[in-house]
Amino acid sequence: MLNERLNVFIGEKRFVEDYPKVGIRPTIDGRYGGVRESLEEQTKRLAKAVAEFIENNVYLPNGEKVKCVLPQMCIGAVVEARMADELFKKEGVGVSITVTPCWCYGTETMDMTLDIPKAVWGFNGTERPGAVYLAAVSAAHNQKGIPVFKIYGKDVQDRDDFSIPQDVQEKILKFVKSALAVSIMKNKSYLSIGSVSMGIAGSIVDPDFFEDYLGMRVEYVDMSEIIRRIEEKIYDQEEFERAIQWVRNNCKEGEDPNPPEKRVDRKKKDEVWEFVVKMAIITRDLMISNKKLEALGYPEEALGHNAILAGFQGQRHWTDHFPNGDFMETILNSSFDWNGLRQPYILATENDSLNGVCMLFGHLLTNTAQIFADVRTYWSPDAIYRVTGWKPEGLAQNGVIHLINSGSAALDGTGQQEIDGKPAIKPFWEITEQEVKKCLDATRFCYANLGYFRGGGFSTKFVTRGGMPVTISRLNIVKGLGPVLQIAEGWTVELSANVHEILDRRTDPTWPTTWFVPKLTGKGAFKSVYSVMENWGANHCAITYGHVGDLFITLASMLRIPVCMHNVEEERIFRPSAWSAFGTEDLEGADFRACKNFGPLYKK
């Protein structure tokens, strides 16, 4: 049981860099002598309304509200544009939104920074041509090769109406959430713990991809560093004692799948629990700083690697001898642990860095925990009926895809949190203590299958509740083409206990399962559930709560990563205005052409 009230770690600072702010640029017609003066109040109030809207509706991954920066003056000329640039640089602005109700001088007032995502809202009013400025400055951005997102409301507003229409709100939020993800990733690290796992291509960590597309660096640590820190006790012993007690109280053991003659005794299992808890603490310390280690006499180890994302090789060079990383990956990817409710640490199974990137995208876009999964099996209706005697119905009527990781998944993935009485995955600061308990109660930690994991360990077993809207994603690198992103919106499905048991035991009953069905469109890769499985580009996917494929698409366009497969409705897609210059009929092809033309965001 949870013995005391959980701490909620809002505002935690994990990285060298502060979280980016959003810069609001109020642009104006620069003609003094009556024109500019008549527009000052309207322009400033409009910009302030945007800032207040963003600050009231957008949260950072650590639970704090995002902060906006507003220049004191409006921007009517190049000098004022540069003054805003310097202010934004000083304030740590990583996202730029230009706001205007009127005509302004496009190339003189535009934001010329190259690697900060930018948007322009041109107010739809009749008194002054904000739409004309929007079109002119968009053309200037495109001509100079600096993509910009156009925001223009569908309905005309009165000049003294400072409300933000619903369609404008949606575009602002889509842009800001995606742009913040871009800015937050910049200058962080991917920490590769170990090397290539079982020949999985995604764990061939490509530093050029991280540097050119994400603005990140790759750091490498051998897995033996974990053993060194365990043996030399380079971890917070007080935290370990608290952690192991929490695990004993809250982490319930499940079945041992091994034959009786191969099972280990209680003493060995207790030793393994201690080992895997230390692994979790040490891997977190490797990712981010821990000042307590400096007090223990380990200043170098206390620094961490400024890693917003990491991957653990595990199989097989580690798991053939040492306990696996299943518990470590499960608890770090979850929104809570023995310290309380806190931002998840994003850690990829089998060092699959490309799947880890999708987990990072999903986390930064939604502030929620992510589920790492194998795209394991497509079960057709006929196959399900043949094996179980049950004819699939409802969401499962066209078959289901078995998403099941080899031993770990964030505990949030149980679906035991709720929004409006329905299963969900929530940002950590919205999770209740009762929901934490439900997640733990719905999970069993089974001793590792010694056929897979000779060194033992504890695998995570749960079944995700059905009815959750989710988005699965996968990033792949294709020689000659570069990175491409796949997205599939759909739902989790709940099978009867009997049907689940029969199907699950054909794989491994000690691993976490999510039954998934994609949203079908009747064409392309989304003709059927089978065609989605057939077109998936790798053996892994990341699962994100919500139908948020549109956010992934917006983010990908900022990074210049083309989307090769998705089932997001056209009206929800928001990309830079330049993309329409590459074709308006074949949007998928236009995306490829635009990304190739502009190239990676940080390419040297």
N, C-alpha and C positions, 0 to 999 in steps of 0.2 A: 504494500500500500504506500501511497505518497504520504509521508509523515509530516510535512510542513508546507506552508504556503510557498508556491513557486515564485522565484524571482523572474522578472521579465526584463530582458536586457535591451531596452530601447536606447538608441544612441551610441551603441558600441562602436569604437574606432579600432578597426583591425589593420588598416593599411597605412603606408607612409602618406599617401595622398588623402586629402580631405574629399568628401563627396562633392561632385560638381554642382554648381548653381545654374539657374536658367536666367539668361540675360534677355530683357525685354527692351527693344529698340523702337521708341516712338519717333517715326519719321514724319517730316512736315514740309510743306511748300516753303522754300527759303526766302521768298520775297517779302522783305520788310516794307513797312509803309501802309499796312492795312491788311494784306493777305495773311501773312504769317501770324500776326497778332490775333486775327479773328479765329485762328485754328488751334492756338496753343492749348486752351483749356480742354477742348474736345479731344485733341490728340492725347494729352496727358491722362485724361480720365479714362479713355479707351485702353491705354496701355496699363493703367493701374487696375482696371477691371480684369484684364487678362492675367496680370500677376496674382491678384487675389484668387481668381478661379484656379489657377495652377497650384498655388500654395494650399488651397483648401481641398484639393482633390488628388494630389500626387504625393506618394510616399516613397522614401528611399528604402532600400533593402534592410536597413538597420532599424526601421520603424519611425524615423524622424520624417517630418514633412519637408518637402523640398523647399529651398529658398530661392527667391527671385531677386534679381538686381536690376534696378531702374535708374538710368541716368537722370540727373536733375534737369537737364535741358533736353529739348527735342533735337532731332538730327535733321538739319536742313542743308548741310553742306559737308564737304569732305573733311574739313577740320573737326567738325562735331562728330563725324563718323569715327575718325581716329581717336578722339577723346573717349568715345564709348568703348572702342577697342581696348584702350589702355585701362579703363575702369574695369572692364570684364576680365582682363588678364590679371589685374591685381586682386579681384574678388573671386577668382577661380571659376569663372563661368565656362561651362562645357556644352551649353545648348543655347542657340540664338533664335529669337522670334522677333521679327519686325512687324510693327503694328501701325497702321495709318488709316485715316478716314478720307485722305485727299491725294491729289497729285503731288509727287515729289520728284526730285532729280535723280533718276535711277542709278546711274553709275557713280554719282557723287555720294549717295546716301547708303548704298548697299554694303552689306557685310562681306569683306573680301577674305576673311580667314579661310584657310583651305581645308582644315581637318575638324572643324566644329560643325555638326549638323545644323541646318538653318531652315527656317520657314518664314513666310510672309503672309499676314492676314490683311487683305485689302477690304476695308469696310464697304458693304454694299449699300451705298446711299446715293441719293440723286443730286444733292447740293454740290458735292465735290467728287471728282472721279477717282475714288480709291481703287476701283477695278482697273482703271487705265494704268495707274502706277504699278499695280500688281502684275499686269501683263508686261509692262515695260521693264520692270526690274527682273522679272522672270526671264525675259529674253536676254537681258544683260548677264545674268548668272549663267545661262546656257551657252552664250557666246564665249564667255570666259572660262567655261569648263568647271563651274562651281555649282553643282546641282542644288536646287532649292525646292521646297515643298510649298505649293500654292494653296492658300486657304481663302475661300470665297463663299459667303453664305448664299443660299438659294433665294432668300426673300429680301426685298428692299427694306431697310430700316430708316427710321427718322433720325435726323442728326443728333437729337438729344436723347436717343435711346442707347444707353450704355450696357444693355444686357447682351449676353453672348448667346446667339441662337443655338439650338440643339445640334444642328449639323456642324456648326463651327466648333462647338465644344468637343464633339466626337473627334474631329480632325486634330484639334489641339492636343487632346489627351493621347491620341494614337502617336502623334509626332513626338510629344515630350517623353512619353514612356520609352519609346524606341531610341530616341536621341540620348536620353540619360544612360541607357544600357551601353551605347557606343562609348560615351564619355567615361563611364565607370570602369569599363574594361581597360581603357588606355593606361599603359605603363605598369599594369599589374603583371603577375607571373602565372604561368602554368608550371606546376611542380610535378615532374615525372619521377615517381618513386619506383625505381626499377627500370626495366626496358620493355621489350616486346613480349606480349603474353600469347603463347600458343599460336604464333604466326598470324595474329589478328592485325589487319592492315591499319586500323585506327590507332593502334598502340605503337605504330612507327611514327613517333612524334615529329612533326614537320615544323621546324622553327621558322622557316620562311613564311608559311601560312600564318602563324601567330603574329609575326612581326608585320607583315604586309597588310593583312586584312583586319586584324584586331588591335594592332598597336601594342601587343603584349610581348613579353620575352619568355623564353623557356628555360627553366632551371632543372637540373638533374641531381638526384640523390640515389645512391645505391640502397637496395633494401637492407643491406647489412647495417646501415645507420640505425635502423629501428632496434636491431639486436644489441648494438653497442650501447644505446641509451637505456635499454632494459637492464643489461648486465652491469652497467656502471651507475645505474640509478639516476639518470639524467632526466628526471621528471619531478613534478610536484608530488611528493609523497603524501601530503595532507589531502590533496585533491584525489589521489588514487584511493585512499582509504574511504573517502566519502563516496567516490564513484562505485567501488566494489560493493559497498553496503547498499547503495541505491539499486544496483543490478540484482543483488540477492533478494531485495524486497519487491522488485517490480518486474523483472524479466523471467517469465515462467518458461521452464524447459518443456519441450515437446518430445515426440517419439525419437528413439534412437534407431535409425534405419539399418544399422549394421547387424550381421548375424551374431548370435549370442557369443560365439567363440572369439569374435573380433572386438567386442565391446570393451571399452576401458572402464575402470572402476571409478567410484565417486571421488576419490582423492585426485585422480588424474583430471577429472572434469573440473574440479575446483581450481586446480592449477592452470588449466586452460582458460577458465574464466578470468583469472587474474592476468594472464598473459594478454588476452585480447583487449581487456580494458586498458592496459598499459599501451597497447598498440594504438588505440583510439586517441589517448591523451598525447602520445608522442607525435603521431601524424598531424594532429591539430597544431602542435608546437612547431613542427617543420613548416607548416603552411604560413602561420602568422607568428608574431612575436609573443613571448611570454616573459615578462619582467621578473617573475619569480625565479626563473632559471639563472638570471644574472646574480640574484641574491645568494644562490646556491654555489656560485663560483663558476658559472658557465656563460660568460658574456656573449660568446660567438653563437652558441646554440639558442640563446635568448632572442636573437634577431629574427629568426624565421626566414622565409623567402618571399614575403609580400605576395603570397599566392592566393588569388581569388578562386583558383581552380586547381585541382590535383588529380592524379591518377595513380593507382597502385597496381603493379604488375601481378603480384600474387602467383597465379598459376604460370608455370609449375615449379619454377626454381625455388620458390618460397614454400608453396603448399605441399610439396612432396616431403617436407621435413618439419616445417613449423605450422602452428595453427593458422587457419585461413583468415582473410581480412573481412569476412562477412559481417561480423558484429561491428567492427570499426567503421565500415562503409555505411552500414545501416544507421548507426547512432549519429555519425557526423552529418549525414545527409538529412537527418530528421530536424524538426524545429524545436527540439527539446532534448535535454539530457539531465544528468545529476545536478547541474548548476541552475537549471530552470529553463524557461522559454527564451530562445535566442535564434538569431539568423542561422539558417543551415550553412554548413560548410559543404561545398560542392566537390564531391570525390567520385571519380569514374572507376568502375570495376574494370579489371584487366587492363588498366592504363589506356583504355580506349579514349584517346584525347578528343577525337571528333565527336563521339557521343557526349563526352564531358562538355564540349562547347555548346551542344544543344541544351544540355541541362543548365548551363550557365545562362544561355539566352532566355530560356523559360523562367529561370529564377529572377533575373533582372527585369524581365517584362511584367511579371506578376507578383514578385516578392514572396513566392511560395516555395515549398520543398518540391523537389523533382524526383521522379521514379526512373531508375535505370532498369532497362529490361532487354532480354533477348526477344527478338521476333521469332518465336520458336516454331509454332505450328498453325497451319490453317485447318480448321475442322469444318468440313462441308456438312450441310444438313444430312446428307445420306450417310456420311461416315459416323456422325454422332448417333444417328438412329441405329446403324448397324452395331455399334459398340455398346450403346446404352439402352436401346429400345424406346428412346424418347425422341419425338419429332420436334425439332426446334420451332419456337414461335416467338412472336413479339420482335424485339430488337435482334434476337438471335436467329430469326427465320432464314436468313441467307448465309448462315454459318458465322463462325467466330474465329478470331485470331488469339492464340494463347501467348500472352506476354508474360514471361517468367524468367527472372534473373537467376543465375547459378549461385544463389545463397544470400543475397542482400537486397534490401530496398528500404527507402525511407519509411519510417513508421507512419507518417502522414498518409502513405499510400493505402492504408487500411480503409480509408473513407469514413472513419469514425467521427470526424469533425462534421459540423453541419452548418448550412446557411439556409434559413427559412425552412428548417426541418428536413432538408435534403442533404445527402452525403456530399462532402466538399473537402477541399484542401485550402486552408486559410493562411494568411500571413501570421507569423508567430505571435504578434501582439494581439491578435483577435482570438487566439485559441484559449479555451477555458481549461481549468484544472481537471474538470470532469472529462473533457475530451482527451486530454493526455492519458488519463486512466483508461478510457475506452480503447485508445490506440494500443496501449500496452496489454490490456486484457484480451484484445483480438489477435494478439501475436504470440507465437510459441517459438522458442529458440531450440532447434533440434541439433543434437550432436551431428557433426559433419559426416557425410557419407565417405567412409575411408577409402572407397574405390576411387572417388574423385580427389579427395583431400587426405592424403596419407598422414599429414601432420595433425589432423583433427581440426577442431574449431567448433563454432556454433553458427549454424545457418538460420536465417530468418524465415519463418513460415507465417503467411497470412493470405487471405483472399480479399481482394478489393471489393467493397460494396458496389452493387450495380446502380446504374442510373446517373452516374456522374458525367457531365460533359467534359471531355478531355481532348487534347491535341497531342499527337505523337509527331516527332520530328527526327530527322537524321541528316547529318552533314557528311558528304562523301567528297573525296578528291579524285578527279579523273585526269590521267596524264594527257596533256595537250589542251585540256579544257579548264582545269583548276577546280576549286570547290563549288559544289552545287548543294542546294538544300531541298529536302523533301519534307512535306507537311501533310498530315491527314487528321482532320477533325472527326470526332466520333464520340462514342459513349462506352463507358464500362458496362458490362453485363453480369447479372447475377444468375448463375445456374443453380438448379436444385442441389442440395447437399449430396445426394446420391450420384447425380450426373457428374458433378464436379469431381467427386472422389474417384470415379471410374476413369475419367479423362486425366486427372492430375497424376494419378499413380502410374500412368504410362510414361511419365517423364521423371519427376522426382517429387515426392510428396513433402519434402522438407524445405522446399523453396517457395518464395512469394509469387503469387499468381494474380494477374489482372486479365480478365476476359474482355476483349475489345472488339467493337464493330465500328468500321468507318462510316461516315456519312457518304452515301452513294449519289452520284450525279448522272449515271447512265451513259457516261462516255469516257474515253481514254482510260487512264489507270483506275478510274473510279466507277467502272461498269459494274463491278462485283466485288465482294469481299476477297474472293480469290485473286482478282487482278491487282488489288492493292498489295497483297502479300507477294505476288509474282513480280511486281515492279519495285518492291522495296530494295534499296541499294546495298544493304549490309545486314549483318546478323543482330544488330542492336538498334534500339531507339530510346529516346527520352520521352517520358510522359509528363505533360503539363496540365494542370487543372484548368478547365474552361475551354471554350471555343475561341482560341486566341491566335489562330493561323494568320489573321490579318496583321497582328502585331509582329509576328515573325517575318512576314513579307515586307513590311515597312522597314524593319531593322535590317533585313538582308539587303534591301536596296541602298541603304546608307553605307553598308560595308562593301557594296558592289559584288555581292554573292548572288548569282542567279538562282531562282527557284524552279526546279525542273519537274515538280509534281505537287499539286495541291488541290484541295476541294473547297476553297474559299470563294464565296459569291463575289462576282465582279464589283458590285456596288460597295463592298467593304474594303476593297484594295486601295491603298494610298501609297503612291510612289512619287518621287520628284517629278516636276513638270517636264523635264527634259525627256523622260521616258516615252512620252507621246510622240516625240520626233522620230522615234525608231519604229513606229508603227502603232496603229490604234486598233487593228483588227485581230492580229495574232499577238496578244499581250505577253504570252509566255516567250515567244521568239523575240519580241521587243525588249524584254527584260534581259535576255542573254546578250543581245547586241549592245544595249546601254551599259551593262556591267563591263563588257569587254572594252568598250570605247573609253569609259572613264577610268577603268583600272582600279586596283586595290586602293583603299582609302589612304594607307600609309606607305605605299610603294616608294622606295627611295629612288 
